[in-house]
Amino acid sequence: MIVTLSAVALFGVLTAVLVRSRTVGPLAATAVFLFGFFTADTGAATAIRTTLHALINAASHIN
């Protein structure tokens, strides 16, 4: 749960910065948000979470 909340905070801040710097418009940011929201509701959510956990675990073992 901590990883999920941190990822949400990270991507939320990144989206806010991109919209604010006008790199990404509000419509594109909304489309990406909705894509992520609906992807989380599919069977792909489990595979995505497993991949993220594996990457975080691998990164924690790097010296």
URVENWO-V170138 format. One record per residue. N is the residue number from 1. RES is the residue in three letters. NEAR is the number of other C-alpha atoms within 8 Angstrom. Layout:
# URVENWO-V170138
n->N res->RES near->NEAR
n->N res->RES near->NEAR
This chain:
# URVENWO-V170138
n->1 res->MET near->4
n->2 res->ILE near->5
n->3 res->VAL near->6
n->4 res->THR near->7
n->5 res->LEU near->8
n->6 res->SER near->8
n->7 res->ALA near->8
n->8 res->VAL near->8
n->9 res->ALA near->8
n->10 res->LEU near->8
n->11 res->PHE near->8
n->12 res->GLY near->8
n->13 res->VAL near->8
n->14 res->LEU near->8
n->15 res->THR near->9
n->16 res->ALA near->8
n->17 res->VAL near->8
n->18 res->LEU near->10
n->19 res->VAL near->12
n->20 res->ARG near->7
n->21 res->SER near->7
n->22 res->ARG near->7
n->23 res->THR near->7
n->24 res->VAL near->9
n->25 res->GLY near->8
n->26 res->PRO near->7
n->27 res->LEU near->6
n->28 res->ALA near->8
n->29 res->ALA near->11
n->30 res->THR near->8
n->31 res->ALA near->8
n->32 res->VAL near->8
n->33 res->PHE near->8
n->34 res->LEU near->8
n->35 res->PHE near->8
n->36 res->GLY near->8
n->37 res->PHE near->8
n->38 res->PHE near->8
n->39 res->THR near->9
n->40 res->ALA near->9
n->41 res->ASP near->8
n->42 res->THR near->7
n->43 res->GLY near->7
n->44 res->ALA near->9
n->45 res->ALA near->10
n->46 res->THR near->7
n->47 res->ALA near->8
n->48 res->ILE near->8
n->49 res->ARG near->8
n->50 res->THR near->8
n->51 res->THR near->8
n->52 res->LEU near->8
n->53 res->HIS near->8
n->54 res->ALA near->8
n->55 res->LEU near->8
n->56 res->ILE near->8
n->57 res->ASN near->8
n->58 res->ALA near->8
n->59 res->ALA near->7
n->60 res->SER near->6
n->61 res->HIS near->6
n->62 res->ILE near->5
n->63 res->ASN near->2
